[in-house]
Amino acid sequence: MLNIIDTVLITFYRLTGNPVPDYFIGTFMLALLSVILGEFTVSLVFRINKKHLDGLNNHLLETHNLSMEAWRAGDRKAYTDCNREANDAFGKVFFNMVGLSAASLWPVFFALAWMQSRFMSIKFPLPFTGWSVNYVVIFLACYILARMAFGRVKHRIPYFKGVSRLLQAYEKHT
């Protein structure tokens, strides 16, 4: 299986026959593939956990509203208790969203591991500095560019168009 993956990935690095452009093109394509796999993973995790996230958000909204009612009524103890519960609910929502965002990053580590096996000794000198950069720096630069490019077109890709609508509706509802 690893040989098949290696064979597929290395084809990105042999598109023009010129090693330097091929390295940058291949690294960008690998970064783009990482972005797409990460976004797909986030969409799956979101769909699977949507009921749980809905429950957390509803609990947050309820406890927040209760604390505001207690504040308006002048019931300091009820306000403090409800506000503590609302803060706890907010923490759960926050860390669930952080976890959901982190789900998009797992392909990066596999891509870098593969690149290490192929390109560990390759370094590119930075002009006028005496420094050089390795595959990690090049990949991360390409990843940022790929994420920006994909962000501009994902709402036009059929699957991701539906995911974008689902997430926008969810954000408006919560």
C-alpha positions in Angstrom: 0.0 0.0 0.0 2.8 2.4 0.9 4.4 1.7 -2.5 1.2 2.7 -4.3 0.9 5.9 -2.3 4.6 6.7 -3.0 4.1 6.0 -6.7 1.1 8.3 -6.9 2.7 11.1 -4.9 6.0 11.1 -6.8 4.2 11.6 -10.1 3.5 15.2 -8.9 7.2 15.7 -8.8 7.9 14.5 -12.4 5.5 16.7 -14.4 7.9 18.8 -16.4 11.1 16.8 -16.3 12.9 19.8 -14.8 13.8 19.0 -11.1 13.5 22.5 -9.5 10.1 23.5 -11.0 8.9 19.9 -10.4 9.9 20.1 -6.8 7.8 23.2 -6.2 4.9 22.0 -8.4 4.9 18.7 -6.7 5.1 20.2 -3.2 2.2 22.5 -4.0 0.1 19.6 -5.4 0.9 17.6 -2.2 -0.1 20.6 -0.1 -3.3 21.0 -2.0 -4.1 17.3 -1.6 -3.5 17.8 2.1 -5.9 20.7 2.3 -8.6 18.8 0.4 -8.3 15.7 2.6 -8.3 17.9 5.7 -11.4 19.8 4.6 -13.1 16.5 3.7 -12.3 15.2 7.2 -13.7 18.2 8.9 -16.9 17.9 6.9 -17.3 14.3 7.9 -16.5 14.9 11.6 -19.0 17.8 11.6 -21.7 15.7 10.0 -21.1 12.9 12.5 -21.0 15.2 15.5 -23.7 17.7 14.5 -26.3 16.5 17.0 -23.7 16.7 19.8 -22.7 20.2 18.7 -26.3 21.3 18.5 -26.9 20.0 22.0 -23.8 21.9 23.3 -24.9 25.1 21.6 -28.5 24.8 22.8 -27.3 24.3 26.4 -25.0 27.3 26.1 -27.8 29.5 24.8 -30.2 28.3 27.5 -27.8 28.8 30.4 -26.8 32.2 29.0 -30.4 33.3 28.8 -31.1 32.0 32.3 -28.2 33.9 33.7 -29.4 37.1 32.0 -32.9 36.6 33.4 -31.5 36.2 36.8 -29.4 39.3 36.4 -32.4 41.4 35.3 -34.4 39.9 38.3 -31.6 40.9 40.7 -31.1 37.3 41.9 -27.3 37.4 42.4 -27.0 33.7 43.4 -29.0 32.4 40.5 -27.0 34.6 38.1 -23.7 33.3 39.5 -24.8 29.7 39.3 -26.3 30.1 35.7 -23.3 32.1 34.6 -20.9 29.4 35.9 -22.9 26.8 33.9 -22.9 29.0 30.8 -19.1 29.4 31.1 -18.7 25.7 31.4 -20.9 25.2 28.3 -18.9 27.8 26.4 -15.7 25.9 27.2 -17.2 22.7 25.8 -18.3 24.4 22.6 -15.0 26.2 22.2 -12.9 23.1 22.6 -15.2 21.0 20.4 -14.7 23.7 17.7 -10.9 23.7 18.2 -10.9 19.9 17.9 -13.0 20.2 14.7 -10.5 22.7 13.2 -7.6 20.5 14.2 -9.2 17.6 12.2 -8.1 19.4 9.1 -4.4 19.1 9.9 -3.8 15.4 10.0 -2.8 15.1 6.3 0.0 17.6 6.9 1.9 15.3 9.1 1.6 12.3 6.7 2.7 14.6 3.8 5.7 15.8 5.8 6.6 12.3 6.8 6.5 11.2 3.1 8.6 14.2 2.1 11.1 13.5 4.7 11.7 10.0 3.2 12.2 11.5 -0.2 13.6 15.0 0.2 15.3 15.3 3.6 18.7 16.2 2.2 17.5 18.8 -0.2 18.0 22.4 0.9 17.3 25.7 -1.0 19.6 28.6 -0.2 18.0 31.9 0.6 19.7 34.7 -1.4 21.8 37.2 0.5 21.3 35.5 3.9 23.6 32.5 4.0 20.7 30.5 5.2 18.9 27.6 3.5 15.4 26.1 3.9 14.4 22.5 3.8 11.3 20.6 2.7 9.3 21.6 5.8 9.5 25.3 5.0 8.7 24.9 1.4 5.8 22.6 2.2 4.3 25.0 4.8 4.6 27.9 2.3 2.8 25.8 -0.3 0.2 24.7 2.2 -0.7 28.3 3.1 -1.0 29.1 -0.6 -3.0 26.0 -1.3 -5.3 26.7 1.6 -5.9 30.3 0.3 -6.5 29.0 -3.2 -8.8 26.3 -2.1 -10.7 28.7 0.1 -11.5 30.8 -3.0 -12.9 27.9 -5.1 -14.3 25.4 -2.6 -17.8 26.9 -2.8 -17.8 26.0 -6.5 -16.9 22.4 -6.0 -20.1 20.3 -5.8 -19.4 18.4 -2.5 -17.8 21.4 -0.8 -20.5 23.7 -2.0 -23.0 21.7 0.0 -20.7 21.6 3.0 -20.2 25.4 2.8 -24.0 25.9 2.8 -24.4 23.5 5.7 -21.7 25.3 7.8 -23.1 28.8 6.9 -26.6 27.7 7.9 -25.2 26.3 11.1 -23.3 29.5 12.0 -26.4 31.6 11.4 -28.5 29.3 13.6 -26.1 29.2 16.5 
